[in-house]
Amino acid sequence: MSAFTLELTPAHHELVRRAHAFAEDVIRPAAPKYDAAEECPWEIVDKAAQEGFYSPLFYADLIADPTGLSLPLFLEEIFWGCAGIGLTVVLPALALSALNQAGTPEQLARWAPEMFGEPGDIKLAALAVSEPQGGSDVANLQTRARKDGDSWVLDGEKIWIGNGGIADVTIVNAVVDPELGTKGQAMFVVPKDTPGMEHVRRLRKLGHRASHTAELKFENCRIPADQLLGGEDKLEHKLEKARRGEGKPAALGTFEQTRPMVAAMALGVARAAFEYACAYARDREAFGGPIIANQGVSFPLADLAADIDAARLLTWRASWMAANGVPFQVGEGSMSKLKASEVAVRAAEQAVQTCGGWGYVDDLPVEKWYRDAKLYTIFEGTSEIQRMVIGRTLSDLDSTAEPVHHRLPGDKRGLSRKFGHGSLVRARAGEVFMKLATKAPEPVLRLGGKLASPGA
Ligand SMILES: Cc1cc2nc3c(=O)[nH]c(=O)nc-3n(C[C@H](O)[C@H](O)[C@H](O)COP(=O)(O)OP(=O)(O)OC[C@H]3O[C@@H](n4cnc5c(N)ncnc54)[C@H](O)[C@@H]3O)c2cc1C
């Protein structure tokens, strides 16, 4: 297992530099246009592909980083540029995560390239879980999948689906056994133009307007049997387990993995708004001085500085846990999403407040960040649902609720265990030294003091 570290490698620094340059030079200048037009930014997605930022292998590479940091580092920079464009660029990765978790290696090899395409021939992907009657209560999904000969037939409605109807590949979550709740669900690959999948309408949104969001309908939508993710034997095995009261729901594993990703996106928006507010507060003058000289302006920004860093640390920890297969026992993934999304909303709101009247009009980008930020407390599980996930672990008698650094074995090396900082051996040696010190002559005492001072 790779140890958790805040020390970035040269490759991390290079990734951040390239992603930030792309966000600053390509995404930010295009953001107002796509936000106003509410159009899918095809051209920018193509440029991302040219930069190597839009392919299944790129994401596989980021996910394979044992430090867990590559993915959140990349996402924060891209979403710093524009959340709507960022979401369009990243949505196929969310669908890929579902494909990767539920599908067979053959299905991964077959469909992953179809989700991204290549420069000059861009493709999109979507993950369709939510339904009009409710997105939080995933046990209550109504879309049904029934086996009919060599096919599966889907019927139902999906809503708020990012890239819905324009995606080349849609991963659809549907109920195969209504008696089993979330464990009676499966995921299916539905390619574009499959008869029976209808793009009902594009939804007009408060923010993230460059990202296409839609309502979909499935009516007698017939797909070949091999487009059931994981295959039939695995599904039967899973359903059998569920009937015995064991097993995991189909979509929930995906959410666990993607929540730190969404947290990193929220951090990008939070940082953009925070940086802008600080710069504005330094430049803007009122009552004969810069407004940042007033604690009424600087204190909320100081709180944000601390809270954004706290949320980033939670996000990096959750990402590191996911990369190293450390199970989320007390909702660590949810903690990261909860804190990062809520700080994004506060940062954007504070940026509008700091910019006063200018913050309320679209001459400045902060009103857009204010609109964009709110999504993070809603999608991939609302803030209430994150609290529910964390809260359940606290009421679960089997859960130790201990922080992760208590649960993990840590450094097993004998020497550092025995002689490391704070060890009993060091404490005893310190006591002996203190006793000797009272009897030692002045120069020896001074030297000893220097050696014993913190950092020596
Ligand atoms: C722009 C956008 C993009 C999206 N993209 C996708 C996508 O690509 N794919 C996809 O599948 N979905 C997507 N979603 C859907 C999103 O995940 C859902 O909107 C979300 O899960 C909430 O579901 P809901 O809107 O039905 O709210 P509801 O479940 O109806 O909840 C309404 C309110 O009640 C609260 N609530 C519900 N249950 C409880 C409870 N037990 N305790 C306390 N409070 C509770 C919720 O927190 C919320 O505040 C997207 C949504 C938006 C807005």
Ligand as a Chemical Component Dictionary entry (heavy atoms), coordinates in Angstrom:
data_LIG
# 
_chem_comp.id                   LIG 
_chem_comp.type                 NON-POLYMER 
_chem_comp.pdbx_formal_charge   0 
_chem_comp.three_letter_code    LIG 
# 
loop_
_chem_comp_atom.comp_id 
_chem_comp_atom.atom_id 
_chem_comp_atom.alt_atom_id 
_chem_comp_atom.type_symbol 
_chem_comp_atom.charge 
_chem_comp_atom.model_Cartn_x 
_chem_comp_atom.model_Cartn_y 
_chem_comp_atom.model_Cartn_z 
_chem_comp_atom.pdbx_ordinal 
LIG C1  C1  C 0 -27.567 19.266 -13.286 1  
LIG C2  C2  C 0 -27.799 17.877 -12.796 2  
LIG C3  C3  C 0 -27.086 16.857 -13.360 3  
LIG C4  C4  C 0 -27.333 15.537 -12.949 4  
LIG N1  N1  N 0 -26.688 14.524 -13.590 5  
LIG C5  C5  C 0 -27.099 13.258 -13.369 6  
LIG C6  C6  C 0 -26.593 12.193 -14.178 7  
LIG O1  O1  O 0 -25.766 12.404 -15.067 8  
LIG N2  N2  N 0 -27.056 10.928 -13.936 9  
LIG C7  C7  C 0 -27.983 10.673 -12.966 10 
LIG O2  O2  O 0 -28.365 9.513  -12.815 11 
LIG N3  N3  N 0 -28.471 11.656 -12.174 12 
LIG C8  C8  C 0 -28.070 12.936 -12.355 13 
LIG N4  N4  N 0 -28.588 13.950 -11.593 14 
LIG C9  C9  C 0 -29.595 13.641 -10.592 15 
LIG C10 C10 C 0 -29.155 13.876 -9.162  16 
LIG O3  O3  O 0 -28.247 12.890 -8.775  17 
LIG C11 C11 C 0 -30.437 13.920 -8.311  18 
LIG O4  O4  O 0 -31.086 15.130 -8.583  19 
LIG C12 C12 C 0 -30.127 13.803 -6.839  20 
LIG O5  O5  O 0 -29.703 12.510 -6.539  21 
LIG C13 C13 C 0 -31.313 14.138 -5.968  22 
LIG O6  O6  O 0 -32.469 13.444 -6.361  23 
LIG P1  P1  P 0 -33.835 14.245 -6.539  24 
LIG O7  O7  O 0 -33.537 15.446 -7.352  25 
LIG O8  O8  O 0 -34.887 13.336 -7.023  26 
LIG O9  O9  O 0 -34.210 14.751 -5.097  27 
LIG P2  P2  P 0 -35.110 13.952 -4.039  28 
LIG O10 O10 O 0 -34.569 12.600 -3.845  29 
LIG O11 O11 O 0 -36.534 14.100 -4.411  30 
LIG O12 O12 O 0 -34.840 14.812 -2.732  31 
LIG C14 C14 C 0 -35.448 16.096 -2.520  32 
LIG C15 C15 C 0 -34.884 16.683 -1.226  33 
LIG O13 O13 O 0 -35.211 15.828 -0.126  34 
LIG C16 C16 C 0 -34.033 15.465 0.557   35 
LIG N5  N5  N 0 -34.146 14.094 1.054   36 
LIG C17 C17 C 0 -34.541 12.985 0.373   37 
LIG N6  N6  N 0 -34.492 11.928 1.162   38 
LIG C18 C18 C 0 -34.054 12.352 2.375   39 
LIG C19 C19 C 0 -33.790 11.715 3.624   40 
LIG N7  N7  N 0 -33.955 10.412 3.779   41 
LIG N8  N8  N 0 -33.338 12.472 4.639   42 
LIG C20 C20 C 0 -33.149 13.806 4.483   43 
LIG N9  N9  N 0 -33.378 14.463 3.324   44 
LIG C21 C21 C 0 -33.821 13.747 2.303   45 
LIG C22 C22 C 0 -32.918 15.582 -0.474  46 
LIG O14 O14 O 0 -31.658 15.760 0.153   47 
LIG C23 C23 C 0 -33.364 16.815 -1.232  48 
LIG O15 O15 O 0 -32.976 17.971 -0.547  49 
LIG C24 C24 C 0 -28.281 15.277 -11.936 50 
LIG C25 C25 C 0 -28.960 16.333 -11.319 51 
LIG C26 C26 C 0 -28.742 17.624 -11.751 52 
LIG C27 C27 C 0 -29.519 18.731 -11.110 53 
# 
loop_
_chem_comp_bond.comp_id 
_chem_comp_bond.atom_id_1 
_chem_comp_bond.atom_id_2 
_chem_comp_bond.value_order 
_chem_comp_bond.pdbx_ordinal 
LIG C1  C2  SING 1  
LIG C2  C3  SING 2  
LIG C2  C26 DOUB 3  
LIG C3  C4  DOUB 4  
LIG C4  N1  SING 5  
LIG C4  C24 SING 6  
LIG N1  C5  DOUB 7  
LIG C5  C6  SING 8  
LIG C5  C8  SING 9  
LIG C6  O1  DOUB 10 
LIG C6  N2  SING 11 
LIG N2  C7  SING 12 
LIG C7  O2  DOUB 13 
LIG C7  N3  SING 14 
LIG N3  C8  DOUB 15 
LIG C8  N4  SING 16 
LIG N4  C9  SING 17 
LIG N4  C24 SING 18 
LIG C9  C10 SING 19 
LIG C10 O3  SING 20 
LIG C10 C11 SING 21 
LIG C11 O4  SING 22 
LIG C11 C12 SING 23 
LIG C12 O5  SING 24 
LIG C12 C13 SING 25 
LIG C13 O6  SING 26 
LIG O6  P1  SING 27 
LIG P1  O7  DOUB 28 
LIG P1  O8  SING 29 
LIG P1  O9  SING 30 
LIG O9  P2  SING 31 
LIG P2  O10 DOUB 32 
LIG P2  O11 SING 33 
LIG P2  O12 SING 34 
LIG O12 C14 SING 35 
LIG C14 C15 SING 36 
LIG C15 O13 SING 37 
LIG C15 C23 SING 38 
LIG O13 C16 SING 39 
LIG C16 N5  SING 40 
LIG C16 C22 SING 41 
LIG N5  C17 SING 42 
LIG N5  C21 SING 43 
LIG C17 N6  DOUB 44 
LIG N6  C18 SING 45 
LIG C18 C19 SING 46 
LIG C18 C21 DOUB 47 
LIG C19 N7  SING 48 
LIG C19 N8  DOUB 49 
LIG N8  C20 SING 50 
LIG C20 N9  DOUB 51 
LIG N9  C21 SING 52 
LIG C22 O14 SING 53 
LIG C22 C23 SING 54 
LIG C23 O15 SING 55 
LIG C24 C25 DOUB 56 
LIG C25 C26 SING 57 
LIG C26 C27 SING 58 
# 
